[in-house]
Amino acid sequence: MTNGSASLVRFQDAAASAEPEIRSFMGNEAIARGAWEAGVKVGTAYPGTPSTEILESLGTYPAEDVDAQWSTNEKVSLDVAIGASFGGVRAMCAMKHVGLNVASDSLMSQSYIGVNGGLVLIVCDDPGMHSSQNEQDSRVFGQFAMVPVLEPSDAQEAKDFTKLAFALSERFDTPVIVRSTTRLSHCRSPVVLGEREQFSTKGFKDIPSKHVALPSNARIRHPIVLEREQKLKEYMNASSLVRWEPGSKEFGIITLSTCYTYVREVIPQASILKLGASYPLAEDVVRRFCDSVERVLVAEELEPVIEKELRAMGIEIEGKKYFPRVGELSPEILREGLHTAGIINELPKTTDFNVETVARPPVLCAGCSHAGTYMALRTIDARVMGDIGCYTLGAIEPLKAMDACVSMGASIGMAVGMAKANATDKPIVATIGDSTFMHAGIPPLIDAVYNNANITVLLLDNHTVAMTGGQDHAGTGRTLRGEETHRIDFEQIIRAIGVKWIKTVDSYDVGSLFRTYREAIQYDGVAVVISDRPCALDPVKIKGTPFQVRSDGCTACQMCMNLACPAISWSNELFDGHHKVKIDQTTCIGCSMCAQVCPSDCIQLNEAGAT
Ligand SMILES: Cc1ncc(C[n+]2csc(CCOP(=O)(O)OP(=O)(O)O)c2C)c(N)n1
């Protein structure tokens, strides 16, 4: 995993020169820049690919300009932004698509309530699931919550649309979503920089009938939201967010986001209607566009959001008949779809050799502190309810020590349910990382204690959000800007919840892990083991003296292989017909777990290999 912040450009000095400056920006950096130029005062996020770099980038702007902070989860992130908006300043929160599920409860109400200072949510979808548990289309949430959804196509638009989102938020009294996707968030293109707009705070406005989500207030607000939708449609019809690029009279394509760039590349001769927003739709312009060409296709990524809207308007339209509803769109896929639709006659010749990248299964890093945990866990033959983080890799070969994983923080609740189902004689264990525990693991632990569940919880504390590149959180004692802050003490929280059996072990002490897990599962009630050891990659990659295998002592028992360490592989030498093992000296970080589990004591430190 890479830490996005390492490649981020820092911007403190950016806006001063007379000529407009042009920089190469990742979409996420452009979004941060747009927010900064829009005068954002509070920026929040919980990390999640592909959105993480937005807040990391915002955190490179002066602290006097913007309070950029990690939140414990996406709902908290949105709630903090809402509070700042109520307080009269512009506020933004960023999240990956599934984060919007977590934040949605507040979003649904805030749509009725509206804003004071501009309130913008950046939601980054991950078509193709490069690093996600699903590929849901956040635009559906925008429609559901009745908040505008802007969809930039490149980094310049990512900046411009983010700025515009704040203005629209204030003008129409609504939260606004800017939807990005992995291709936009992580690709670079040129961006013209602008100055930061200066705003003085509007101050808090005391309007309880608007700000308090009571049925009596909400009943009045709902029709206002519908009126707002109508006004936004009128705005969209006249707005430069919609761009009509005339071309062929035979066929037109309605598109938006990065799909627009694929359309331009593959079929520039088409008439193109580029929408800057998927909700609300610029209905009048769309209708006129459709009337102007014989045949219209919609090219959009994931769900047929626009296609369905147009059908509901009674317009004959094609789209998902030719383009897939799953995965990313690409020029190649678009071309194929247009070929099937009979719009493109010939496909380019393919080469004889396969140029597709060979997929490699993900592995834990050498020295990963989760490896010993899963090895030990396998020996107690438990039903393991897992969670989301690097340790989810414990589900696959060779560790294969996780039975289920659903969403962030779900492990403990699932373990409670599994215990209540009485479906197994095996001990029931939940595994959860430190950041995930903070995110959504505390309420289910309270539930477990409250409902007397007989479960063991393994809290895998590697002192970072490793999965998304090593961000800080409330349990690390550092803020987004790297300043020291209070470190939330897991053990204190867990005790305060009422857990009576709790032990902390060093994740590298394999013997201790084995013994402690055995003890924990014997306990009748909620037992918690904190496996404590910083991530081998964070904050700097640890590189200790490597271990090596004394080949004459190796009996090819392959016990060390159970750690799934990428530094350990089979050697060409055989013992009793089986491959002995060897350790790659550059990859090994010297964690010692393999030496601890080696029964023939043939894994030893290689002092000569120390760097
Ligand atoms: C709702 C939601 N938000 C964010 C993410 C992105 N994400 C995946 S795992 C994870 C946290 C991992 O941290 P931790 O639990 O400490 O485990 P580690 O990766 O450090 O082992 C995050 C933020 C997500 N998958 N779902």
The ligand as an SDF file (V2000), in Angstrom:
LIG
                    3D

 26 27  0  0  0  0  0  0  0  0999 V2000
  -17.2590    2.8380    5.4380 C   0  0  0  0  0  0  0  0  0  0  0  0
  -15.8360    2.6800    5.0130 C   0  0  0  0  0  0  0  0  0  0  0  0
  -14.9950    3.7070    5.2030 N   0  0  0  0  0  0  0  0  0  0  0  0
  -13.6900    3.5960    4.8370 C   0  0  0  0  0  0  0  0  0  0  0  0
  -13.2410    2.4390    4.2700 C   0  0  0  0  0  0  0  0  0  0  0  0
  -11.7950    2.3260    3.8200 C   0  0  0  0  0  0  0  0  0  0  0  0
  -11.0540    1.4750    4.7790 N   0  0  0  0  0  0  0  0  0  0  0  0
  -10.9170    0.1600    4.5970 C   0  0  0  0  0  0  0  0  0  0  0  0
  -10.2250   -0.5730    5.8910 S   0  0  0  0  0  0  0  0  0  0  0  0
  -10.0340    0.8460    6.7190 C   0  0  0  0  0  0  0  0  0  0  0  0
   -9.4490    0.9170    8.0880 C   0  0  0  0  0  0  0  0  0  0  0  0
   -8.2980    0.0290    8.2790 C   0  0  0  0  0  0  0  0  0  0  0  0
   -7.6440    0.3770    9.4590 O   0  0  0  0  0  0  0  0  0  0  0  0
   -7.5190   -0.6160   10.6610 P   0  0  0  0  0  0  0  0  0  0  0  0
   -8.8500   -1.1170   11.0800 O   0  0  0  0  0  0  0  0  0  0  0  0
   -6.7270    0.0510   11.7130 O   0  0  0  0  0  0  0  0  0  0  0  0
   -6.7410   -1.8520   10.0400 O   0  0  0  0  0  0  0  0  0  0  0  0
   -5.3010   -1.9240    9.3110 P   0  0  0  0  0  0  0  0  0  0  0  0
   -5.5340   -1.7270    7.8580 O   0  0  0  0  0  0  0  0  0  0  0  0
   -4.4380   -0.8820    9.9250 O   0  0  0  0  0  0  0  0  0  0  0  0
   -4.8100   -3.2940    9.5770 O   0  0  0  0  0  0  0  0  0  0  0  0
  -10.5240    1.8870    5.9730 C   0  0  0  0  0  0  0  0  0  0  0  0
  -10.4830    3.2800    6.3950 C   0  0  0  0  0  0  0  0  0  0  0  0
  -14.1720    1.3970    4.0800 C   0  0  0  0  0  0  0  0  0  0  0  0
  -13.8110    0.2490    3.5060 N   0  0  0  0  0  0  0  0  0  0  0  0
  -15.4440    1.5370    4.4650 N   0  0  0  0  0  0  0  0  0  0  0  0
  1  2  1  0
  2  3  1  0
  2 26  2  0
  3  4  2  0
  4  5  1  0
  5  6  1  0
  5 24  2  0
  6  7  1  0
  7  8  2  0
  7 22  1  0
  8  9  1  0
  9 10  1  0
 10 11  1  0
 10 22  2  0
 11 12  1  0
 12 13  1  0
 13 14  1  0
 14 15  2  0
 14 16  1  0
 14 17  1  0
 17 18  1  0
 18 19  2  0
 18 20  1  0
 18 21  1  0
 22 23  1  0
 24 25  1  0
 24 26  1  0
M  CHG  1   7   1
M  END
$$$$
